Amino acid sequence: MGGVDISKRKPEIRVNEMIRIPEVRVIDHEGQQVGIMQTRDALDMALSRGLDLVEISPTARPPVCKILDYGRYKYELQKKAKVSKKKQHQVNLKEMKYRPKIEEHDYLFKTKHAVEFLKEGYKVKLMVDFRGREMAHQEFGVKIMNRLKEDLVALAVVEVEPRMEGNTLTMVVSPKQAIDKGTKNAEDEDQ
């Protein structure tokens, strides 16, 4: 169906006339609790000060409304959302594709790039793609994965062991220094 998924929409903030509940708990523009009052009276109080009546906690009974400048309130919410988004840690994953009958130079070239990604702190997903009849000789892909494990042992830790995903043999490695830093910090705290 072409409709909007209601469960993923942001809850709408009700302001002024959008608040339809007869009684609300009011907090004035200075942060002082006024108490429970009729919504119409609270709205008149807000408008007399040139401000808006904003529903802060719609789930409370009665709902909590605050007298404030709605434009500024929206700005503050956006600012908080931006700061919390910055603090989220994103793990970047780079991919490197190999073929079962890869030439030596190509193998070294691709592995050099994988090493660079690991040194920059990225996780690397190593893949060996099989096409057609190559699926009958998956041992070539396993040899490549074992060789990669040996070549990257100084820089990386195998996070996901080699496994088949359709026509692709995949393995995920993560940089060793990130794991080493975590263990050193724990040791420092113990001392």
C-alpha positions in Angstrom: 0.0 0.0 0.0 1.1 3.6 -0.6 0.2 5.0 2.8 2.4 6.5 5.4 3.5 4.3 8.3 1.9 6.1 11.3 4.1 4.2 13.8 7.3 6.0 12.4 5.9 9.5 12.4 7.1 12.0 15.0 4.6 12.8 17.7 3.1 16.2 16.8 3.6 18.9 19.4 0.2 20.5 20.1 0.2 24.3 20.5 -2.5 26.8 21.4 -5.9 25.9 19.8 -4.6 22.4 19.0 -4.8 21.5 22.7 -8.3 20.0 23.0 -8.3 18.7 26.5 -10.5 20.8 28.9 -8.0 21.0 31.8 -4.2 21.2 31.8 -1.4 21.6 34.3 0.3 25.0 33.5 3.9 26.1 34.0 4.4 29.8 33.3 7.2 31.5 31.2 9.4 31.8 34.3 9.2 28.0 35.1 6.9 28.5 38.1 4.0 26.0 38.4 0.6 27.8 38.1 -1.4 24.6 38.7 -4.4 22.9 37.0 -6.6 25.2 35.1 -9.1 25.3 32.2 -7.3 25.2 28.8 -9.1 28.3 27.6 -7.9 30.3 30.7 -4.3 29.0 30.2 -4.4 30.0 26.5 -5.7 33.5 27.4 -2.8 33.8 29.9 -0.3 32.8 27.3 -1.7 35.1 24.6 -1.8 38.1 27.0 2.0 37.8 27.4 2.5 37.4 23.7 3.6 33.7 24.1 2.2 30.3 23.2 0.7 27.5 25.2 2.7 24.4 24.3 1.9 20.8 25.4 5.1 19.5 26.9 4.0 16.2 28.4 0.9 14.9 26.6 0.8 11.5 28.3 0.4 13.0 31.8 -3.0 13.4 33.3 -3.8 16.2 33.1 -1.3 17.1 30.3 1.5 19.5 31.2 1.5 22.7 29.2 4.1 25.5 29.3 3.8 29.1 28.4 6.7 29.9 26.1 7.8 31.1 22.7 7.0 28.1 20.4 9.5 29.2 17.7 12.3 29.3 20.2 11.2 25.9 21.7 11.3 24.2 18.3 14.8 25.7 17.7 16.0 24.3 21.1 14.6 20.9 20.3 16.4 20.8 16.9 19.6 22.0 18.5 19.4 19.1 21.1 18.7 16.6 18.3 21.7 17.8 16.3 24.0 17.5 19.4 22.8 14.0 20.2 23.2 12.9 16.6 26.8 14.2 16.7 27.5 12.1 19.8 26.3 8.9 18.1 29.2 6.7 17.0 29.0 5.4 13.4 31.0 2.3 12.5 32.1 2.7 8.9 32.6 -0.5 6.9 34.7 -0.7 3.8 34.4 -3.5 1.3 37.2 -5.2 -0.7 36.2 -7.8 -3.4 38.5 -10.6 -4.6 38.0 -13.3 -7.2 38.8 -17.0 -6.7 41.5 -17.0 -9.4 43.0 -13.6 -8.6 46.5 -12.7 -9.9 49.3 -12.1 -7.4 49.6 -8.4 -8.3 45.8 -7.8 -7.9 45.8 -9.6 -4.6 48.6 -7.4 -3.3 47.0 -4.3 -4.6 43.7 -5.0 -3.0 45.2 -6.1 0.3 47.3 -2.9 0.4 44.0 -1.0 0.3 42.5 -3.2 3.0 45.6 -2.4 5.2 45.1 1.3 4.6 41.4 1.1 5.6 42.4 -0.8 8.8 45.0 1.8 9.6 42.4 4.6 9.3 40.2 2.7 11.8 37.6 1.3 9.4 36.2 -2.2 9.6 36.8 -4.1 6.3 34.5 -6.7 4.8 36.6 -9.0 2.6 34.6 -10.8 -0.1 35.5 -13.5 -2.7 32.8 -13.5 -5.4 32.1 -16.8 -7.3 30.6 -16.8 -10.7 29.1 -19.8 -12.6 31.3 -22.9 -12.4 33.6 -21.3 -9.8 31.0 -22.3 -7.2 32.3 -25.9 -7.6 35.7 -24.8 -6.4 35.1 -22.9 -3.2 38.4 -24.1 -1.8 40.1 -21.3 -3.9 38.1 -18.7 -1.9 38.9 -20.4 1.4 42.6 -20.3 0.5 42.4 -16.6 -0.2 40.6 -16.0 3.1 43.2 -18.0 5.0 46.0 -16.0 3.3 44.2 -12.7 4.1 44.0 -13.8 7.8 47.8 -14.4 7.8 48.6 -11.2 6.0 46.4 -9.0 8.2 47.2 -10.7 11.6 49.4 -7.8 12.7 46.7 -5.2 12.0 43.3 -6.8 12.3 41.2 -9.1 14.3 38.7 -11.4 12.6 35.3 -10.3 13.7 33.2 -12.5 11.5 34.7 -15.8 10.4 34.6 -16.6 6.6 31.1 -17.8 5.6 29.1 -18.2 2.4 26.4 -15.6 1.6 24.9 -16.7 -1.7 27.7 -16.7 -4.3 30.1 -14.8 -2.0 32.4 -15.9 0.7 32.7 -13.1 3.2 34.8 -12.2 6.3 34.8 -9.1 8.4 37.9 -7.8 10.1 38.3 -4.8 12.5 41.4 -2.8 13.3 43.5 -4.2 16.2 44.5 -0.9 17.7 40.8 0.0 18.5 40.6 -3.2 20.5 44.0 -2.7 22.1 43.0 0.8 23.2 39.9 -0.5 24.9 41.9 -3.1 26.9 44.6 -0.6 27.9 42.0 1.8 29.2 40.5 -1.0 31.3 44.0 -1.9 32.7 44.8 1.8 33.5 41.5 2.1 35.5 42.4 -1.1 37.5 45.7 0.4 38.6 
